[in-house]
Amino acid sequence: MNNGEDQVKVSLEEIVQAHMHLKDVISHTPLQYNRVLSERYGANVYLKREDLQIVRSFKIRGAYHMIRSLSENGPLSGVICASAGNHAQGVAYSCQALGIPGKIFMPSTTPNQKVKQVQFFGGSSVEIILKGDTFDDAYNEAIAESEASGYTFVHPFDDRMIIAGNGTVGLEILNDIEQAPQYIFVTVGGGGLAAGVSSYVKSIAPQTAVIGVEPEGAASLRYSLDHDQVLTLPQIDKFVDGAAVKRVGEQTFAICKELLDDVIHVNEGQVCTTMLDLYNENAIVAEPAGALPIAALEQYREHIQGKTVVCVVSGGNNDVDRMQEIKERSLIYEGYKHYFMVSFPQRAGALREFLVQVLGPNDDITRFEYVKKSNKENGPALVGIELKYREDYAALIERMNSRGYPVVELNKDPVLFNILI
């Protein structure tokens, strides 16, 4: 690895070279003006639609450029990567397109649908190996196999060729817009996309502010920046799987530290609301990481009024099986759904009394179960209530208290919430 910030920077020339490698292989994804978001924020909002990429993610840009560059320098015995998602698909597609054998290590817990997608893009050129229960397990196996086989490891973000390939997103944005935007919002996971986009944009339009956006439960770049060194988060919320990274890259950290104008984080529940809005209002299917930059606009509402803004929708590989969880997280974040631990009399008619005395005319009980049954007069019950109007919450709590129901508000207790819900 190079030492010093100047040595790890990705140059304009490297990104242009990556563009030459990619221009006849990948999709030049559209930069679309979005009327709904523009009217909502009083700005000119454009979406860079990487969810419409060949593998429905920007990840193919870095993977193909790196593998193509390595193969031009001499015979390449093969490549290896570890991924449970978009990076695996990008590497698999590149292997098939370039005729280079690849080994894709994925956790054994990876959904079958994702395994099939990787096999589809890689065809006979790739071997999928399921190892361990987590990404870290698969990563360690991939590194060991790379050292044993001589295959080249394709890192998902911390490599200058990967960063240069990702930088072509910034190149296309500035080529496709009449005037350089005042703001570009880009997802940060390991930092490869943000490092690449900011490298190009700051070389051509240094006045454009590039804002990195992380999920609140996995804000590894912000954590490292606050300590002025790359550190590993002790634990993360894995919901925004495309950006849920415990530790950013060394090279990406150095570039992002120098070039990003701000790094902010967004609550996972707000991301879910944004995903649902994108689908309902624009028929856009974004994955959680792809919706992050759009969700971040709310924090910058005052700054972007009257400005031209670009949000990079980094991917659209969203698993339909997650839709119920997405809706649930959104309702909780927006204040419509609440969970309580309520002490109930363990006798017939107790639930009916609760419904009559406590529930408002527009409230709906969505879950009820005794957590522990005993011979005692009272027992705790898990109760889920969905409100039609979130303003009705205070009155609901008041009725519980006035009727003498001991209650714990689980939405306000993350530890109990994660255990019980």
N, C-alpha and C positions, 0 to 999 in steps of 0.2 A: 504493500500500500504506500502511496506517496505521502510525504510529510509536508504539512503546511497548507494553508488554504489556497494559495495561488496555484499549487501543483495539482490539487484535486478538482479545480474548476473545470467544467466542460466548456470548450470553446465554441464560438459560432461556427467555425470550420468543421468541427466534429459533428455538430447537429446537421449542417448542410450535407455532409457526407452520409449521415444516417438517412436523410430525406432521399438521397439518390438511391440508396439501397431499397427503400420502402415504397417509393412512389408508384411502382408498377405491381406491387404485391398486396398492399393493404388498401382499405377504403379511405379515400379522402373524405372524412366525415363532415356533415353539414354544420355550419354555424347558423343557427336559426333564431330569428327575432321571436321573442315570446310575449304576446300581447297581454296575456293574463298577468304574468309577473311584472311586466312593465307598468301596467295600470295600478297594480297593488302597491308598488314601491315608488311610483312617480319617477321612474328611470327608464332608460333604454336597455332592457335585459336580453342578452343573447345566450343561447345554450349551445355549447360545443358538444355534439352528440356522439361521444365515443361509445355509447350504448348501442349504436348502429354499426360498430366495427365488425369485421369478419367473425371474430370470436366473441362479439358483444362486450369487448373491453379493450382499453388502451394497451394492455399488457403485451400484445403481439408486437408492438413497435420496438420495445427494448429487446425482447427475446429474439426476434428475427434479425435485427441489426447486429446483435452480439454474435449469434451463431454464423451469420453470413460473413462477418468480418473475420472470425476465427478460421473459417474454412478457406478464406482467400490467402491466409498466411501459410498454408500448408495442409496436408491431409489431416482430417479430423476423425479420430477413431469413433467418437460419439460424445453425447452430452448427457448430463444428469441434472435433474432439478427436484426440488421438494415443494409440493403445493397441494392444497385441497380445492383450488378454484381457478381463478383467471390466469395466473402465471402458468399453471400446468397446461391449459388449453393453448396459450400462446407458444409455449415451447413445443408442444405436440404438433401444432400446425406448421411451425417452422421446420421441424424435423422432416415432415412429409414433403413440404415444398422444396427443401434443399436436398432430400435424399440422404439424410444423415441419421444414423440410429440414435435413439434416445431412451433413457430409462426415467420414468416418472414415478417418484415415490410419493404416495399419498397415505394419510392415516387410514387404518382399517375401518374407522367410523365414518368415512366419507360416504355421503348418500350415493346410491347406485346410479342415479341420474347424472351426477357429475362425473363419475367414472366412465359412463358411456359416452359423454360428450368429449372427454379427453381421448378416448379410443377412436371416436368418429373423426376428430381432427387429425390425429396422428396416424391412423391406419396401421399398416404393417410395419411402419418405421419406428413405432414406439412399443416399449414394454412397460406395462403398469404394474407397480409393485406396492401392495398394501402392507404397511408396517406400523405397528404401534397404535396407540389410541389418540395421540395428539400430533399436531404439526411438528412439535419439537422432536418427538420420536422419529417421525419420517425424515426430518431434516438431518438428524444425527446418522441415520442409516444411509442417507444419500451421500453425505460427506465421506463416510467410511467406504462406501462402494466406489466413489470417485477416486479415492486414493488407491484402492485395490485394483481397479480396472483401467485406470488411465483416462477414463472419460472426463471431459471438462465439466465442472460444476457451473451451472447458469444461475447466478444469484438473482432473486426476485427484485432487488432494488439497489444494492450497494456495489455497483460496478459502473465505471465511466461510460462503457458502451451501452449499457442499459439506460443510463441517464440521458445519453445523447439521443437514443431512439425515442425516449419519452419526450425529449425536447421538440420533436417534430410536431407535437400538439400545439405548442406555442407558435411555431413557424406557420402552421396552417391558419391559426387564429388571426395573426397579423396580416397574412396574405389575403384573407377573405373579408376583412372589415375595412371600411372606407378610411376611418381614422382610428388611431390606437385608442383602445378603451382606457378609461380612468382607473378601472378596477378589474382584476381577474381573480376569481375565487377558485381554489383548487384543493382537492382532497389530499390529506397527508396520512399515509400509513407508515411505511418504511421510509418515505421521503423521496422516492425515485421520480415520481411524477412532478412533484413540486419543485425539485431540484432542476429537472430538465426544462420545465416550462419557464421558470424564473431565469434560468441561464440564457435562454434565447430572448425572452421578452426584455430583460434588463439590458441586453446588448443592443437591441434595436429601438426600444421605446422605454428608456430609463425612467421616464415620468409616470409610467403605468404602475400602480400599486398592485403587487401580487400578494394575496392573502391566503395563507395555509389554513385548512380547516380539519380539525381532528374530532373524533367522537369523544364525548366527555369521559367515558369509562376506559379510554385507552389513549390518553393524551401524552404519548411518549416523547414527542418532539418538544412540546411546551415544558415538560418535566426536565428534559435535558438542557434546554435553553435557560431555564431558571437556575440551574446549577452549573452552567457554562461548561458542561462536559456530557458525553454520551453516557447515560445511565439506563439501567433496566428497571422497568416498573415491576413491583413485586407481584401485582395481579392486575388483570384487566377484565372488562366486560367484552365478551366476544361477539356481541350481537351484530355490530357493524363489521362483519367478518373480513371484508376487503380492506379494512383500515385498522383492524384490531391487532396491533403489533406492540410487543412489550419493549422493544429496543430498536430505535432507528439506526440507520447505517452511519458509519464514520464519515464517509465521503458525502453522503446526503446531508448529514448534520452540518458539516462545514459550509456547504453551499447554501443551504436554507438559512443558516445563521447570518450569512452575509447578505443574501439577496431578498429574502422575504420581508415584506414591510410589516407584517403582523402574523401571528399564529393564534387562532382562537379555537374554542371547542364548543360543540353543540350536543345537547342532551339527546340520548337515544330515542326518547319518546317524541321529541320534536322532529327527528329524522323520519320516524314512522308517519307522523302527520304529513310531512312533506311528500313522502312516497305516495300516500293515498291521494293527496291533492294533485300530484303530477299525473296519476292515472285517471282520476275522475275528471280533471279539467283539461288535460292535454293528451290523454291516451298514451302517456309515456311510462313504460315499465322500467323503473330504475332500481338498481340494487341499493342497499343502505349506503354503501360508500359513495355511490354515484349521486345520491340525493344530498349528501353533506353540504356541498357548496351552496345549493339553493336554500337549504335550511338556515345557512349562516347569514343570509341577506337580512333577516329580521334584526340581528345585532348591529348591522351596518345601515339600518333604515335611514337615519338622518344624514349619514355621510354620502349615500349614493343617490339622493334625490337630484334629479336633473342630469345625472351622469350616465355614461355608457358603461355597462357592466357585462362581463362574460363569466358564466359559470360552466366549468368543465364537468359534464355528466360522465364520470369515468367508466361506468359499466352498467349493464342491464341484466346480469345473470342472477336474477332473483328466483328463489325456489318457491313455487306456488304453495308448498306445504307450510310455509312460514306466514302466510297471509293472516291467519287467525291471531298469531302472536303479534304481528305488526298492528292489526286493528286494536288489540288489547292494549299494547303499549301507548298507542296514540290516544285512546280514550282516557287512560290514566293520566297521561301528561297534560291533556287538555282539561282535566278536572271533571270529566263526566262519569268515570267509573271509580268506585272506592271499595276497599276491602276493610272489614272490621273483625275483631275478635270480640264477640258479645257473650256475656254470661247469661244463659237462658235457664228458666225453670225446666227441669226434666219431667214434664208431665204433658198429657194430651192437651192440645189447644194452645200451647205456648207460642208456636209460630204464628197461628192465626191472630192472636192478640197483638203480636209484634207488627204484623202487616196492617192491622186496623189502627193501632195507636201511633205507630212511628212512621210508616211509609207514606209519603206524600202522594197526591193524585197522579203526578207525572213520573213517579219513581218506579223502578222495576227491579225486583230481586232476581239476580242471575245465578247465585250460588248459595247453597245452604248445606252445611254438614257439621255434625257434632265432631269436635276434634278428639274428645275423650269422654267416654260414657262411664258413669259410675253410679253408685247408689246414693250419692249426695243429692241434695235438693236442687242445686244449680250446677250446670256444666257449660264449658266454653264451646261456642259454635263459630265456625268461619262463615261470614256472611258477605256476599258480594252484591253491591247495589249500583245500578246504572241510572244516572239522572238524565232527564230530558234537557234541563237547564242547569248549568253548573252553579248558577247563583243560588240554587235551592240547597246547597250543601250545609250552610250555617243553620238553616231551619231544621234540617234532618238531625244534626248533632244536638240541637237544642231539645228536640222531641225525645231523643234517646235519653238525655240527661234528666229531663223533667219526669220521664216515666220510670226512672230508676234502673235503667239498663247499664251496668258497668261495661265500658267499651274501650278497646284499644284501636286506634286508627293506624292500620297496617301500612297505608300509603306513606305515612310519615316515619315509619320504622324500617329502614332498608334491610336490616338483619332478619327480623321476623318475616318481612315480606318475601325475601328470597327463600326462606325455609318453608313457608306455608303455601305460597301461591305458585 
